[in-house]
Amino acid sequence: MPQTPTEDRPGEPTHDQPTHDQRGLSFRPSQQHAQLTAASVGFAYGPRQVLDQVSFTLAPGDRLGIVGPNGTGKTTLLRLLAGELVPTAGQLERVPPSGSVGLLRQALDDQPGETVREFLSRRTGVAGIVAEFDDAVAELSVEADGASDRYDEALTRYLAVDAARWDTNVELTLAAVGLDPSLTDRRCSELSGGQRSRVGLAALSLSTFDILLLDEPTNDLDIAGLAMLEHLVTSSSVAMAIVSHDRAFLSHVATSILELTEHDHTAKRFNGGYDAWLVERERAKANHERAYDDYQSKRSDLAGRAQQQREWSDRGMSKVRASGENDKNIRAFRTATSEKQASKAKQTQRALERLDRNEAVAAPWKPWDLQLRFGEADRPGAEVAVLAGAVVERGDFLLGPVDAVVAAGDRVLITGPNGSGKTTLIDALLGNIELSNGTQRLGPAVKTGILAQDRPLFAEAPSLLRAFIDHAGCDDVEARSQLAKLGLSTERIDRPTDSLSMGERTRAAFGLFAMIGTNLLIVDEPTNHLDLPAIEALEGALTQYPHTLLVVSHDRRFVEAVEVNRQWALTTEVDGPKTRSQLEEI
């Protein structure tokens, strides 16, 4: 009976399979060349057009950044490219047809109760390949018809994914993405946002895909995680399409940009990377506005001239009729003069029609402009929040002791690697968790607004509108007006909150803070799930906010834009079975 192929000589890899150390952490294609071509692709959800006439080619070496406001169909486009959706117009072609496509979703698509090991086995297809191989071995042992051929095919796939060393490769890959290999038996639902993002990257590294589609891959990653992701992306020759609102990330990795437009659902590709796209976009905008102004100026001149010529003709004919002139020669001269003006008017009108037909320039589209300004409460006392000798213990994690004072008007940036306890520190400052040692104090008259990382503010509400009214203490009309200013339509706000995107929930939270007024604002990874216009609006609102601000963010451009006067850094070290985290002020 054939044996499971594990009996290779010590230290030697299975044929054609590099060891993990040789392979390193990378995105590996199964074929040398594969590309995707979109030809006039369109997609609609019923009567709602999402994409229209989208054309581009994604070739090996391409790192195509896909940008556009929320709702323009970026994730829909990735799902079309992945084969999860079928275009309602146009066509998609994969060359060769056998080329494989991997999609990294915004959120880890784990199943209830699934461990990290089980997720990675399922997501990479190894679980199915191992099951198929075991079935083939069982069939071969009873000499079933065709068993030998099925075994050969199953063995080929088994060797291709290096299944014999699967557990070892999983542990090495988890370590390479910055996770403790002991997490393999932890449920995915118990992981932090940053850990879940890294597990998703580990799944891609353990797989072999010829084309990669990454949907917001930077969400929840710390600085080290971002550096690792940038290395993964830039060191691979695999064709990639990347949806991201992280401006620094796109600037570092994108070789070209595909901009989706919300007013006509089309797309335009710009070569030369993200920074070149910003320059070209502004240049194209200025050229369009100039061309539109020139067209309108010509049109106005022709229309005005035609109108004046018609008026002269009509006035001349009226004078002829009213003059009572008996001399037929004089009357004929005046009539001819008026008719000449009428003829000129027709010529000018035809010139206007030719201009509209051949040189018309559409008015520049003005997108909806998100305006954010956070409501302000009365100034609190001198001390907003205080921790003295504070210690928090959660299983094998220990934070502290922490001594920290947040004074009125402080603007504090909190940094640290994933899992270092940034959210725990905030909970301790607010008194939301029990301390193992030390004391916590919140100042008098503190009114807090907090945007948590997992956006739980309106969770499980029957509708966003109902939840917003309950939190804001306002009436239906006020709530609808405020949400409309945030681009949230009646159709969206009447839905259950859990059916809304994280970006929509984030905007709704900002709308709440604008209404209720706060003097302590805490934002934990606020740029996650927001589009670029919303991020820029948020930067402006936070810059103008006059009260105490705590910011947790790894978005490098955002951190540069929002002024702070203090920075706290959390550092971790392993102390026996425990991970200890300490707070330092930089």
C-alpha positions as CSV (number, residue, x, y, z in Angstrom):
1,M,0.0,0.0,0.0
2,P,1.4,3.5,-0.8
3,Q,2.4,5.6,2.1
4,T,1.6,9.2,2.8
5,P,4.6,11.0,1.3
6,T,6.4,12.1,4.5
7,E,9.5,9.9,4.3
8,D,11.8,12.3,2.6
9,R,15.4,12.3,3.9
10,P,16.0,14.7,6.8
11,G,16.7,18.2,5.6
12,E,15.7,17.6,2.0
13,P,12.5,19.1,0.5
14,T,10.0,17.2,-1.5
15,H,10.9,17.4,-5.2
16,D,10.5,21.0,-6.6
17,Q,9.2,22.3,-3.3
18,P,11.5,24.8,-1.6
19,T,11.9,24.8,2.1
20,H,10.2,27.7,4.0
21,D,13.6,29.3,4.7
22,Q,14.4,29.2,1.0
23,R,11.0,30.4,-0.1
24,G,10.7,33.1,2.6
25,L,7.5,35.0,3.1
26,S,6.2,35.8,-0.4
27,F,3.3,35.7,-2.8
28,R,4.1,32.8,-5.1
29,P,2.5,32.2,-8.5
30,S,1.8,28.6,-9.7
31,Q,2.6,29.7,-13.3
32,Q,5.1,32.1,-14.7
33,H,2.7,34.4,-16.5
34,A,-1.0,35.1,-16.0
35,Q,-3.1,38.2,-16.6
36,L,-6.7,39.4,-16.5
37,T,-8.4,41.6,-19.1
38,A,-11.6,43.6,-18.6
39,A,-13.3,44.6,-21.8
40,S,-16.2,47.1,-21.4
41,V,-17.3,45.4,-18.2
42,G,-20.5,46.6,-16.6
43,F,-22.3,45.5,-13.5
44,A,-25.7,46.4,-12.0
45,Y,-27.6,45.4,-8.9
46,G,-31.1,45.4,-10.5
47,P,-31.8,49.0,-11.7
48,R,-28.7,50.4,-9.9
49,Q,-25.7,50.7,-12.2
50,V,-22.4,50.1,-10.3
51,L,-19.8,49.8,-13.0
52,D,-20.1,50.8,-16.7
53,Q,-17.6,50.3,-19.6
54,V,-14.7,49.4,-17.4
55,S,-11.7,48.3,-19.5
56,F,-8.1,47.5,-18.4
57,T,-5.5,44.8,-18.4
58,L,-3.8,43.4,-15.3
59,A,-0.5,41.9,-16.3
60,P,2.4,40.3,-14.3
61,G,4.3,42.9,-12.5
62,D,1.3,45.3,-12.4
63,R,0.3,46.6,-9.0
64,L,-2.9,48.4,-9.8
65,G,-4.2,50.7,-7.1
66,I,-8.0,51.0,-7.3
67,V,-9.4,54.2,-5.8
68,G,-12.7,56.0,-5.7
69,P,-15.2,57.2,-3.1
70,N,-17.2,54.6,-1.1
71,G,-20.0,53.1,-3.2
72,T,-18.2,53.4,-6.5
73,G,-17.9,49.6,-6.8
74,K,-14.3,48.9,-5.8
75,T,-15.1,45.7,-3.9
76,T,-17.6,44.7,-6.6
77,L,-14.9,45.0,-9.2
78,L,-12.6,42.8,-7.2
79,R,-15.3,40.2,-6.8
80,L,-15.9,40.3,-10.6
81,L,-12.2,39.8,-11.2
82,A,-12.2,36.9,-8.7
83,G,-15.1,35.2,-10.5
84,E,-17.5,35.6,-7.6
85,L,-19.8,37.8,-9.6
86,V,-20.6,37.7,-13.3
87,P,-20.6,40.9,-15.4
88,T,-24.0,42.2,-16.6
89,A,-22.1,43.6,-19.7
90,G,-18.8,43.2,-21.3
91,Q,-16.4,40.3,-20.6
92,L,-13.5,39.3,-18.4
93,E,-10.7,37.1,-19.8
94,R,-8.1,35.2,-17.8
95,V,-4.9,34.2,-19.7
96,P,-4.2,31.3,-19.3
97,P,-7.7,30.2,-18.3
98,S,-6.1,27.9,-15.7
99,G,-4.5,30.9,-13.9
100,S,-5.6,31.1,-10.3
101,V,-6.9,34.2,-8.5
102,G,-6.7,34.9,-4.8
103,L,-8.8,37.5,-3.0
104,L,-7.9,39.0,0.3
105,R,-11.2,40.4,1.7
106,Q,-11.6,43.5,4.0
107,A,-12.6,41.2,6.8
108,L,-11.3,37.7,7.5
109,D,-13.9,35.3,6.2
110,D,-13.6,32.8,9.0
111,Q,-16.5,30.5,10.0
112,P,-18.0,30.2,13.5
113,G,-15.7,28.5,15.9
114,E,-13.0,28.0,13.3
115,T,-9.4,27.9,14.6
116,V,-6.5,29.6,12.8
117,R,-5.2,26.2,11.6
118,E,-8.6,25.2,10.3
119,F,-9.1,28.6,8.6
120,L,-5.7,28.4,6.9
121,S,-6.3,24.8,5.8
122,R,-9.7,25.7,4.3
123,R,-8.7,29.0,2.8
124,T,-5.7,27.6,1.0
125,G,-7.5,24.5,-0.1
126,V,-5.2,22.2,1.7
127,A,-8.0,20.7,3.8
128,G,-9.8,19.6,0.7
129,I,-6.6,18.3,-1.0
130,V,-5.7,16.2,2.1
131,A,-9.2,14.8,2.3
132,E,-9.1,14.0,-1.4
133,F,-5.7,12.2,-0.9
134,D,-6.9,10.2,2.1
135,D,-10.0,9.1,0.1
136,A,-7.7,8.1,-2.9
137,V,-5.5,6.1,-0.6
138,A,-8.5,4.3,0.9
139,E,-9.9,3.5,-2.6
140,L,-6.5,2.2,-3.7
141,S,-6.3,-0.1,-0.7
142,V,-9.5,-1.9,-1.8
143,E,-8.5,-1.8,-5.5
144,A,-11.5,0.2,-6.6
145,D,-11.9,0.8,-10.3
146,G,-9.9,3.8,-11.5
147,A,-8.3,4.1,-8.0
148,S,-4.7,4.2,-9.4
149,D,-5.4,7.2,-11.6
150,R,-7.3,9.1,-8.9
151,Y,-4.4,8.4,-6.5
152,D,-1.8,9.7,-8.9
153,E,-3.9,12.9,-9.4
154,A,-4.5,13.3,-5.7
155,L,-0.8,12.7,-4.9
156,T,0.3,15.4,-7.4
157,R,-1.9,18.0,-5.7
158,Y,-0.8,16.8,-2.3
159,L,2.8,17.3,-3.2
160,A,2.1,20.6,-4.9
161,V,0.9,22.2,-1.7
162,D,3.6,20.5,0.4
163,A,0.9,19.0,2.6
164,A,3.3,16.7,4.4
165,R,5.0,19.7,6.0
166,W,1.8,21.7,6.3
167,D,1.8,22.2,10.1
168,T,5.5,23.2,10.0
169,N,4.9,25.6,7.2
170,V,1.9,27.1,9.0
171,E,4.0,27.8,12.1
172,L,6.9,29.3,10.1
173,T,4.5,31.5,8.1
174,L,2.7,32.7,11.2
175,A,6.0,33.7,12.7
176,A,7.0,35.4,9.5
177,V,3.9,37.6,9.6
178,G,4.6,38.5,13.2
179,L,2.2,36.1,15.0
180,D,3.0,33.6,17.7
181,P,2.8,30.1,16.2
182,S,0.9,29.0,19.3
183,L,-2.1,30.9,17.8
184,T,-2.7,28.0,15.4
185,D,-5.2,26.5,17.8
186,R,-6.8,29.8,18.8
187,R,-10.3,30.6,17.4
188,C,-10.1,33.3,14.8
189,S,-13.0,35.1,16.5
190,E,-10.7,35.6,19.6
191,L,-8.0,37.5,17.7
192,S,-7.5,41.2,17.5
193,G,-8.1,43.1,14.3
194,G,-4.4,43.3,13.6
195,Q,-3.9,39.6,14.2
196,R,-6.8,38.7,11.9
197,S,-5.3,40.9,9.1
198,R,-2.0,39.0,9.5
199,V,-3.7,35.6,9.4
200,G,-5.3,36.7,6.1
201,L,-1.8,37.6,4.8
202,A,-0.5,34.2,6.0
203,A,-3.2,32.5,4.0
204,L,-2.1,34.2,0.8
205,S,1.6,33.4,1.5
206,L,0.8,29.7,2.0
207,S,-1.2,29.6,-1.3
208,T,0.0,29.8,-4.9
209,F,-2.0,32.3,-6.9
210,D,-1.2,33.8,-10.3
211,I,-3.3,36.9,-9.7
212,L,-3.9,38.6,-6.4
213,L,-6.7,40.9,-5.4
214,L,-6.2,42.8,-2.1
215,D,-9.2,44.6,-0.5
216,E,-8.1,47.1,2.1
217,P,-5.1,45.0,3.2
218,T,-3.7,47.7,5.5
219,N,-6.7,47.8,7.9
220,D,-5.6,47.2,11.5
221,L,-2.0,46.6,10.7
222,D,0.7,48.3,12.8
223,I,3.8,49.9,11.5
224,A,5.8,46.7,11.4
225,G,2.8,45.0,9.7
226,L,2.6,47.7,7.1
227,A,6.3,47.4,6.3
228,M,5.9,43.6,6.0
229,L,3.0,44.0,3.7
230,E,4.8,46.5,1.5
231,H,7.7,44.1,1.2
232,L,5.4,41.3,0.3
233,V,3.7,43.3,-2.4
234,T,6.7,45.0,-4.0
235,S,8.9,41.8,-4.0
236,S,6.3,39.8,-6.0
237,S,5.9,39.7,-9.7
238,V,2.3,38.4,-9.4
239,A,-0.3,40.6,-11.1
240,M,-2.1,42.5,-8.4
241,A,-5.1,44.8,-8.0
242,I,-5.2,46.6,-4.7
243,V,-8.1,48.6,-3.2
244,S,-6.8,50.9,-0.5
245,H,-7.3,54.3,1.1
246,D,-3.9,54.3,2.8
247,R,-2.2,57.0,0.8
248,A,1.4,56.2,2.0
249,F,0.9,52.5,1.2
250,L,-0.4,53.3,-2.3
251,S,2.5,55.8,-2.8
252,H,5.0,53.1,-2.0
253,V,3.5,50.1,-3.9
254,A,1.2,51.1,-6.7
255,T,2.7,51.1,-10.3
256,S,-0.6,52.5,-11.7
257,I,-4.0,53.8,-10.6
258,L,-7.5,52.9,-11.7
259,E,-9.9,55.7,-10.6
260,L,-13.6,54.7,-10.4
261,T,-16.0,57.7,-10.8
262,E,-19.2,57.8,-9.0
263,H,-21.2,60.0,-11.4
264,D,-20.9,57.9,-14.5
265,H,-19.6,54.6,-13.0
266,T,-16.7,54.4,-15.4
267,A,-13.0,54.0,-14.8
268,K,-9.8,55.6,-16.0
269,R,-6.3,54.3,-15.7
270,F,-3.3,56.4,-14.9
271,N,0.2,55.1,-15.2
272,G,3.1,56.1,-13.0
273,G,1.9,55.4,-9.5
274,Y,-0.1,57.1,-6.9
275,D,1.8,60.4,-6.6
276,A,1.9,60.8,-10.3
277,W,-1.9,60.2,-10.4
278,L,-2.4,63.0,-7.9
279,V,-0.5,65.4,-10.1
280,E,-2.2,64.1,-13.3
281,R,-5.6,64.3,-11.7
282,E,-5.2,67.9,-10.8
283,R,-3.8,68.7,-14.2
284,A,-6.7,66.9,-16.0
285,K,-9.2,68.7,-13.7
286,A,-7.6,72.1,-14.5
287,N,-7.6,71.3,-18.2
288,H,-11.2,70.2,-18.2
289,E,-12.3,73.4,-16.4
290,R,-10.4,75.5,-18.8
291,A,-11.8,73.7,-21.8
292,Y,-15.3,74.0,-20.4
293,D,-14.8,77.8,-19.7
294,D,-13.6,78.2,-23.3
295,Y,-16.5,76.3,-24.7
296,Q,-19.0,78.3,-22.6
297,S,-17.4,81.5,-23.7
298,K,-17.6,80.7,-27.4
299,R,-21.2,79.4,-27.0
300,S,-22.2,82.6,-25.1
301,D,-20.7,84.8,-27.8
302,L,-22.4,82.9,-30.6
303,A,-25.7,82.7,-28.8
304,G,-25.6,86.5,-28.0
305,R,-24.7,87.4,-31.6
306,A,-27.5,85.3,-33.0
307,Q,-30.0,86.8,-30.6
308,Q,-28.8,90.4,-31.5
309,Q,-29.0,89.7,-35.2
310,R,-32.6,88.3,-34.8
311,E,-33.6,91.4,-32.8
312,W,-32.1,93.7,-35.5
313,S,-34.0,91.9,-38.2
314,D,-37.3,91.9,-36.3
315,R,-36.8,95.6,-35.4
316,G,-36.1,96.5,-39.0
317,M,-39.2,94.7,-40.3
318,S,-41.3,96.4,-37.7
319,K,-40.1,99.8,-38.8
320,V,-40.8,99.0,-42.4
321,R,-44.4,98.1,-41.6
322,A,-44.9,101.0,-39.3
323,S,-43.2,103.7,-41.4
324,G,-45.9,104.2,-44.1
325,E,-43.1,104.7,-46.6
326,N,-44.7,105.0,-50.1
327,D,-41.5,104.8,-52.1
328,K,-41.2,101.2,-53.0
329,N,-37.4,101.4,-53.6
330,I,-36.8,102.7,-50.0
331,R,-39.2,100.1,-48.6
332,A,-37.4,97.3,-50.6
333,F,-34.0,98.5,-49.4
334,R,-35.1,98.5,-45.7
335,T,-36.7,95.0,-46.1
336,A,-33.6,93.6,-47.7
337,T,-31.4,95.0,-44.9
338,S,-33.7,93.3,-42.3
339,E,-33.7,90.0,-44.2
340,K,-29.9,90.1,-44.4
341,Q,-29.8,90.4,-40.6
342,A,-32.1,87.4,-40.4
343,S,-29.8,85.4,-42.8
344,K,-26.8,86.3,-40.6
345,A,-28.8,85.2,-37.5
346,K,-29.4,81.8,-39.2
347,Q,-25.7,81.4,-40.1
348,T,-24.7,82.2,-36.5
349,Q,-27.3,79.8,-35.2
350,R,-25.8,77.0,-37.4
351,A,-22.3,77.9,-36.1
352,L,-23.7,77.5,-32.6
353,E,-25.2,74.1,-33.5
354,R,-21.9,73.0,-35.0
355,L,-20.1,74.0,-31.8
356,D,-22.5,72.0,-29.7
357,R,-22.2,69.1,-32.0
358,N,-18.4,69.0,-32.5
359,E,-16.8,70.8,-29.6
360,A,-19.2,70.5,-26.7
361,V,-17.5,70.1,-23.3
362,A,-19.5,68.6,-20.4
363,A,-19.6,70.6,-17.2
364,P,-17.0,69.4,-14.7
365,W,-18.7,67.1,-12.2
366,K,-18.7,68.4,-8.7
367,P,-18.8,65.5,-6.2
368,W,-20.8,65.6,-3.0
369,D,-18.6,67.3,-0.4
370,L,-18.5,65.8,3.1
371,Q,-18.4,68.5,5.7
372,L,-17.4,67.4,9.2
373,R,-17.3,69.5,12.4
374,F,-17.5,68.0,15.8
375,G,-19.9,69.5,18.4
376,E,-18.2,71.0,21.5
377,A,-19.2,70.6,25.1
378,D,-18.1,72.9,27.9
379,R,-14.5,72.7,28.9
380,P,-13.9,70.1,31.7
381,G,-11.6,70.4,34.7
382,A,-7.8,70.6,34.4
383,E,-7.4,66.8,34.5
384,V,-9.5,64.8,32.1
385,A,-8.3,61.2,32.9
386,V,-5.7,59.9,35.4
387,L,-4.1,56.5,35.9
388,A,-1.9,55.9,38.9
389,G,0.0,52.6,39.2
390,A,-2.7,51.0,37.0
391,V,-2.3,47.4,36.1
392,V,-4.6,45.4,33.8
393,E,-4.3,41.6,33.5
394,R,-6.1,39.6,30.8
395,G,-5.0,36.0,30.7
396,D,-1.3,35.9,29.8
397,F,-1.3,39.6,28.9
398,L,-0.3,42.3,31.5
399,L,-0.4,46.1,31.0
400,G,1.4,48.3,33.4
401,P,1.9,49.6,35.9
402,V,0.9,52.8,34.1
403,D,1.1,56.3,35.5
404,A,-0.5,58.8,33.1
405,V,-2.4,62.1,33.2
406,V,-4.4,63.5,30.3
407,A,-4.9,67.2,30.8
408,A,-7.6,69.3,29.2
409,G,-6.6,70.3,25.7
410,D,-4.0,67.5,25.3
411,R,-3.8,65.9,21.9
412,V,-2.2,62.5,22.3
413,L,-1.1,60.0,19.7
414,I,-1.0,56.4,21.0
415,T,1.2,54.0,19.1
416,G,2.4,50.5,19.5
417,P,2.5,47.1,17.8
418,N,-0.6,45.0,17.3
419,G,-1.5,43.3,20.6
420,S,0.4,45.8,22.8
421,G,-2.8,47.0,24.6
422,K,-3.7,50.3,23.0
423,T,-7.4,49.6,23.2
424,T,-6.9,48.2,26.7
425,L,-5.2,51.4,27.8
426,I,-8.1,53.5,26.5
427,D,-10.6,51.3,28.4
428,A,-8.5,51.7,31.5
429,L,-8.4,55.5,31.2
430,L,-12.2,55.6,30.8
431,G,-12.8,53.2,33.7
432,N,-14.4,50.6,31.4
433,I,-12.4,47.7,32.7
434,E,-11.4,46.6,36.2
435,L,-7.8,47.2,37.3
436,S,-5.8,44.5,39.0
437,N,-3.9,47.2,40.8
438,G,-3.7,51.0,41.0
439,T,-6.4,53.7,40.5
440,Q,-8.3,55.4,37.7
441,R,-10.1,58.7,37.7
442,L,-12.1,60.6,35.1
443,G,-12.4,64.3,35.5
444,P,-15.6,66.1,36.3
445,A,-17.8,67.2,33.4
446,V,-16.0,65.0,30.9
447,K,-18.3,64.2,27.9
448,T,-16.7,61.5,25.8
449,G,-17.1,60.5,22.2
450,I,-15.3,57.3,21.3
451,L,-14.9,55.7,17.9
452,A,-13.9,52.1,18.7
453,Q,-11.8,50.0,16.3
454,D,-14.7,47.5,15.7
455,R,-17.3,50.3,15.3
456,P,-19.8,48.8,17.8
457,L,-21.6,52.1,18.5
458,F,-24.8,51.3,16.6
459,A,-24.4,47.5,16.6
460,E,-27.4,45.2,16.3
461,A,-29.9,48.1,16.1
462,P,-33.1,47.4,14.0
463,S,-32.1,50.5,11.9
464,L,-29.3,53.0,11.9
465,L,-31.9,55.8,12.2
466,R,-33.5,54.3,15.3
467,A,-30.1,53.8,16.9
468,F,-29.0,57.4,16.0
469,I,-32.1,58.9,17.5
470,D,-31.6,56.9,20.7
471,H,-28.0,58.0,21.1
472,A,-28.4,61.6,20.1
473,G,-31.7,62.2,21.9
474,C,-33.0,64.0,18.8
475,D,-36.2,63.7,16.8
476,D,-36.7,61.9,13.4
477,V,-36.3,65.1,11.3
478,E,-33.1,66.1,13.0
479,A,-31.6,62.6,12.7
480,R,-32.4,62.3,9.0
481,S,-31.0,65.7,8.2
482,Q,-27.8,65.0,10.0
483,L,-27.3,61.6,8.4
484,A,-28.1,63.1,4.9
485,K,-25.2,65.5,5.4
486,L,-23.0,62.5,5.8
487,G,-24.1,61.0,2.5
488,L,-26.4,58.4,4.2
489,S,-29.7,58.2,2.3
490,T,-33.1,57.3,3.6
491,E,-32.8,53.9,2.0
492,R,-29.6,53.2,3.9
493,I,-30.5,54.5,7.3
494,D,-33.7,52.5,7.5
495,R,-31.8,49.3,7.2
496,P,-30.5,47.2,10.1
497,T,-27.2,48.6,11.2
498,D,-25.4,45.3,10.7
499,S,-26.2,45.3,7.0
500,L,-24.3,48.6,6.5
501,S,-20.7,48.9,5.6
502,M,-18.1,49.8,8.2
503,G,-17.5,53.1,6.4
504,E,-21.2,54.0,6.7
505,R,-21.2,53.2,10.4
506,T,-18.0,55.3,10.9
507,R,-19.6,58.3,9.2
508,A,-22.7,57.9,11.3
509,A,-20.6,57.9,14.4
510,F,-19.0,61.2,13.4
511,G,-22.4,62.6,12.8
512,L,-23.4,61.6,16.3
513,F,-20.3,63.4,17.8
514,A,-21.3,66.5,15.8
515,M,-24.7,66.6,17.4
516,I,-24.1,65.6,21.0
517,G,-21.0,67.7,21.7
518,T,-17.9,66.3,23.4
519,N,-14.8,67.5,25.3
520,L,-12.9,64.2,25.1
521,L,-12.8,62.6,21.7
522,I,-11.1,59.2,21.2
523,V,-10.7,57.8,17.7
524,D,-9.2,54.2,17.3
525,E,-8.0,53.6,13.8
526,P,-10.5,56.1,12.4
527,T,-9.3,56.0,8.8
528,N,-10.1,52.3,8.4
529,H,-13.0,51.8,5.9
530,L,-13.2,55.5,5.0
531,D,-12.6,56.7,1.5
532,L,-10.0,59.4,0.7
533,P,-12.5,62.4,0.7
534,A,-13.9,61.3,4.0
535,I,-10.3,60.9,5.5
536,E,-9.4,64.4,4.3
537,A,-12.6,65.8,5.8
538,L,-11.9,64.0,9.1
539,E,-8.4,65.4,9.2
540,G,-9.8,68.9,8.9
541,A,-12.4,68.3,11.6
542,L,-9.9,66.9,14.1
543,T,-7.5,69.8,13.4
544,Q,-10.2,72.3,14.3
545,Y,-11.4,70.3,17.4
546,P,-10.4,72.5,20.4
547,H,-10.7,69.9,23.2
548,T,-8.9,66.8,24.4
549,L,-8.1,64.3,21.7
550,L,-6.7,60.7,21.9
551,V,-5.8,59.1,18.5
552,V,-4.8,55.6,17.8
553,S,-3.6,55.3,14.2
554,H,-1.0,53.6,12.0
555,D,-2.1,55.7,8.9
556,R,1.1,57.6,8.3
557,R,-0.3,60.4,6.2
558,F,-3.2,60.8,8.7
559,V,-0.8,61.1,11.7
560,E,1.2,63.7,9.8
561,A,-2.0,65.8,9.1
562,V,-3.5,65.7,12.6
563,E,-1.5,67.8,15.0
564,V,-0.7,66.3,18.4
565,N,1.4,67.7,21.3
566,R,2.1,64.3,23.0
567,Q,2.9,60.8,21.9
568,W,2.6,57.6,24.0
569,A,4.2,54.4,22.8
570,L,3.4,51.0,24.1
571,T,6.2,48.4,24.1
572,T,5.9,44.7,24.8
573,E,8.3,42.0,26.1
574,V,7.8,38.4,26.8
575,D,8.3,37.5,30.5
576,G,8.0,33.8,30.9
577,P,4.4,32.8,30.1
578,K,3.2,36.4,30.2
579,T,3.5,39.3,27.7
580,R,4.1,42.5,29.5
581,S,3.3,45.9,28.0
582,Q,4.6,49.2,29.2
583,L,3.7,52.8,28.4
584,E,6.4,55.3,27.5
585,E,6.0,59.0,26.6
586,I,8.1,60.0,23.6
